[in-house]
Each structure stands twice: as structure tokens, then as C-alpha cells.
Amino acid sequence: MIHRRNILSAVQSVVLGSLLAPLAASAQPAPDLSPEQPGRPRAQKIDEAVRLAKDFKFQKEGVLVVGTTTGRLPFAAYATDTKTPVGNAPDIAQLVADSLGRKLELVSTAWADWPLGLQSGKFDLVVSNVTVTEERKEKFDFSTYRNDQLGIYVKSDSKLGAIKEPKDIAGLKVIVSASTNQEQILLRWNKQNVAAGLKPVEIQYYDDDVVQRLALQSGRADAYLGPNAIAAYEARDGKTKLAGLFSGGWPLNAEIAVTSRKGSGIAEAVTLALNTQIKNGNYAKALSRWNLDSEAIAASRTNPPGLPKN
């Protein structure tokens, strides 16, 4: 049973505490966008994972075909050759393929098209920042590999302290994207604060990412609330820092997962593969390459409780 006050696990709290330490003055090195990806973590075949997947009908002999949405880093984008997908999703897919003793074949797909593509057999798996929900579990199986989190980011030299709960944003000027899950969460926080007699939030909307970042740097805004993965990747330039980390399903926990066809017989093999990579350190490397350490999970789970239906 999911409890509505299940916000962040103790592990996430420890991670947040470490991330709120002062940032180094210099920006992080530029990520490797070469098609060769020499720094991509690779894994050994896991015989038990292969055994668990023995009844699964793969699309191609000796190959794992994985669908991914190639649009924005750190999830996935095209390499410098403009055709090879690179990013955290391809890295995770590679670890799973290696664990199953198969060559990886990535197929770019639009976000709206992955469900039909997976159900029709175009892909063996989908690795594309898919959140586990109860509605999706009716058609798909899931093997979790990342926490779905929202981050509150501030200017790197901001004097604001850690933002841990709704009252901490009272009276601030906060940027959020319209018609998003994070906007709804911010509106609920603001309503709760106003009802408690606290100052309201000044909510700011920007259609342009560049203008949004300029607003934060210039002081016109105090903070930005959005998907942590994207904001964390952008923070590599050292101009912003993490001030607060919250579940993407607040007040419920939400997880991102490798997605497979319901009852197809591969989910347990994928979960085993991911847990092996978590234990041997390859998983941590795959997240660290794209500045996603804060979204790490302690263990992969098959079909955990998902976000409830509306």
C-alpha cells in the first residue's frame, strides 16, 4: 500500500545532503558526444539473466533491440555523427544488452510512439525515462533503474538554504513550466502555504530556456523547479546548484524503469541484470557520466507500486 506522505527515502535524503555542499568554482568537463563512446561502462554476460530470458522472443538473433526517445540530454540525443543515440538511456540499455550477452541496437522513437512500438514488437525493450504507473502496468512490465525526481535549482552563489518542504518556498520567485506535473505540485505547495498564513510564491513562466536561465542568473527569479535530470545536467556549467530534491510524484515516490511487454518473460532478467550492475559499480558510472548521481536507486524492482490512476 502506498502512503501519501511517503516523500523521499532515507537514501535520497543522504544523497541530497551531499549535493547541497558548495560547488566547485569551475564547470565540469564537457560530456563525450562521440559515436564511439569509449567511456561508456560495459558489462560481462550474466548466465542467470540469460536463463531467466530463455522464453523471451527476441526480435533478432544475438541482438537486443531497444527503443529510446532521442531528443534531449541527459536522457538521449544524437552524437556528433547526427545518427548515433548517446546519453544515460543508451548507457543503461548497453549494460542490459551486455548482461544478456547480446549486441545492442538502439532505435530512435518519438515519445508518443513507444507504447505501440513496444506492443507491436518493434522493440524488445524501451529505455526512455518511462515512469512506472498503475495504468501502464496493465500493458507493460517494468524494471526500475532511476528515481523520478524534481529538483529546485538556484544560482550557484545564492544565499538560500536547503529547500526541504513547501514552507521553504514561501515568498520566493519560482520559475516553472506551464501545464506540467511540477507546476501542479508548486500550486499545491503555494495553496498550502497561503492557508497557513505564509507569503505566496511569485510563479514565473518562460517559453525560452535561455531567457529562463538568464532570469535566474540576473536575480529576477530566486529558483527553478523542474525535472531534476535535465536541471542537473545543465548545472554542469557551474552556474546553478541544487537546493531541493523531491519525488516526481510528490507526495508519492515515483520511479523510472526499463519497459517490456506485459508477460513477455524478460522483466525478471532485466531486473537481475540491473541489480548486478548496481552491485559491481557499472550502474553508478552510467549515472555519473550524465550528472544523475542524485537519482540513483539502491536496488532495481520488477513492477513496484506505480503512481495511481487519476
N, C-alpha and C positions, 0 to 999 in steps of 0.2 A: 504493500500500500504506500502511495506517495503522500507525504505530509507537506502541506502548503508552506510551511516555514523551513523546509529543507533547502537552505540557500547555498552555502558553499561548504564543502567538506573540510576537514582539518588539514588535509594535504594542500588544498588550494589556498588556505589561509597562510600556511607556511610559505608557499610559493610567492604569494602577494607580498608578504613581509620582506622577502629578499629582493623583490623587484622594486620596492619603494626606496631602496638605498640610493644615494646620489649617483647620477650617471656620470660616466667619463666624459670629459670635455670634447673629445674627438668623436666623430661619427664612425660607425662600424664600416668595415670594408664592403665594397660593392659585391653583391651576390654573383655567383657564377651562372651566367645565362648561356653558356656554350652548349651545343647539342651533345657534346661528348660526356659532359657531367663527370669529370674524373673524381670529384669529391663526394659523389652520391654513395651512401652506405650500401653495401651489398651483403648478402647472407648466404649461408650454406643450406642445402636441401635438408628438410626435416622429414624423416621417414614416416613418423607418426602422422604428420599433416597429410602426406601423400596417401596414407592408408585411409584416413578419415574421408578423403575426397574421392575414393575409388569408384563410387557410383555416380559421381557427377559427370554430366555430358558436356565436356569442353567443346568450344567452337572449332578449335584447330588442334591438331596433334602437336604435343610438346610446347604449346603456346597458351598463355593466359591473356585473354582479350579483356581490356579494362576501359570502360568509358569514363571520360572526365571532361568537365567544363573548362575550356581553356580561354580564360578571359582576364583574370586579374591575379597578380601575386599577392600573398604568398601561396595561394592555393595552386594555381597553374596558369602559365602563359607560354607563349611561343619563345623558343630560344632564338639566338641570333641568326639562325638559318631560316627563320619565319615558318617552320613547319614541325619542329620537334617540341612537344609539351615538356616543360620543366616547372618545378615547384614542389611544394610539400606533398600534394596529392600523387604526382608521379613517383616521388621518393617512397611513399608508403606502398604504392602499387608494386614497385620494384621489389621491396622486401617480401611482400606476399608471394610474388611470382617466383623469386629465388627460393623461398621456403618450400614451395610446391615443386621445385625442380623444373620450372618452365621458363621459357623466354617471354619477356613482357612485350605486348603490343598495345599501345595506347591509341584510343580512338577519341578524337575531339567531338563533343556533342553539346548542343545548346542545353541550358538548364531545363527548359520546358520539355525537352525530348528524351531525357534519360529514362523516365519510367517506362515508356513504351519501348524504347530501345532495349532495355533490360528484359522486359517481359517477352518481347518477340525473339529474343535470343541473339541480338546483335552483339551483345557483350556477355562475358562470363560474370563480370562484376562491375560495379560502379564505385569509383572513389572520387567524390566531388562535393565535399562539405555538406553531406546529407545529414540532417538532424533526425534522430530517432523519434517518431511519434506513434501513438497508438493507431492512428488511421493508416499510416504507411505500413505498419506491422501486419495489416490484414493482407497485404500483397507481397511484402518483401521480408527477408531475414536480414539481421544486422549484426556486425561485429565491430564493437566500438574501438575508436583509436584516438579520440581527442575530446576534450571538454568544449562544449559550445558556450563561449563566454563573450560578454560585453566588457569593454574597457572604457574607463574615463581617463582621458589624457589631458594634460595641462602643459603649458610652456615649460621648458626644461629648467628655467630659473624661477618658476612660480613659487610663491611662499605658502601656497595652500598645502595643508597637511593631507594625510590619507583620507580618502572618501570611502567609508565603510558601510554607511547606511543612509537611507533617504534624507534624514535631517542634515547631513553634511553638505547637501547641495542647496540648502535654503539660502535665498538671496543671491545666488550665483547666476552669471550669464552663461548658459549652456547651449552649445551647438548640437543639433540632432537632425537627422534626415527625416523628411516628412513621409507619412504613410508607411512607417516601419515598425517592427516589433519594439525596437528601443525607444521610439517616440512614445508608444503606448505605456511603456514602463516609466518613462520620465514624467508623463502626465499623471500617472497614478501616484508617483512619489510626491509630485508637487501638490496634488489634491490632499494627500495625507498630511503634508507639512502645513498647508494653509489651514486645514481643520484643527491642527494643533497650535495655531497661533503663530507659526513661523513665517518668515518673509517668503514671498513667492519667487519662483525661478523665472528669470527672463529667458525664454526659449528663442533661439535664433536658428533660422533655416537658410541654407545656401545651396544653390544648384551646382556650383562650381567648386571642385575640390581645392583648387589653388586659392580662390577667394576665401574659402573656409579656413585654410591653414594660415592665410595672412591675417584673418580676423583674430585668430588665437595668438599669433606672434605679436600683433600690434597692441593687444590688450583690450580690443573691442569685445572679446569673449574671454571667459575665465577657463572654460573647459569644453571638451568634445566628448560626446557619448556615442559609441558605435561599435561595430564588430571588432573584438579585440585583435583577431588575427591580422586584419588589414591595418589597423592603427599601430599595432606592434611592429609590423614590417616597415611602415612609414617612419616609425621612431628610430630606425637605424641611423638616420641622419643626425641624431643628437639634439634636434630642436624641440622635441616633445618628450614627455615621460609619463609613465603610468601612475595614476593616483588612486584608482579603484578598479576592482575586478569583480564582476557579477555574472551569475549564470544567465545564459541567453534565454532561459525560460523562467526568469525570476517571477515568483519566489521558488519555483521548482528548478531542479537540476536538469540540464539538457546535455546530450552527448552526440558527437558526430561519429558516423560509422561507415565502414565498408558495407556496401549494399549488394544483396544477391536475391535471386528469385525465391519466392516462398517455397520451402520444402524441397529445394533443388539438391540439397545434400552437401553443400560446400561451406556453409556458415561456420560449423564447428572447426573445420580445418583452418579457416581463415583466423578464427579466434585463437586457436593454438599457435598459429604462425606469429600473430601479433604479440602474444604473451611471451613467446620465446625471444622475440626481438626486443621486447621491453626488458627482459632479464639480462640479455647479453650486451645491452647498451646501444645497439644499432638504432633503435627507436628514438632514443634521446638525441642522437646525432641527426636523424632525419628532421626532428623538430627544430633543433638548434640552428641548423643551416638557414632557416627561414624566420628566425626570431620568434618561435612559437613555444618556447620552453614553458611559458606560463599556462599553456593549455594541455600539458601532459596529464595522462591518466596513470594510475598505479597498476591497473590490470584491465585487459580487454574483456568484454562480456558479450555473450550471444543473446540478442533480443531482450535487453533490460527494459524496465518500465520506461515508456516514452511519454512525451508531452501529451496530455489528454486531448480528446476531441473538443472542439469549441461547443 
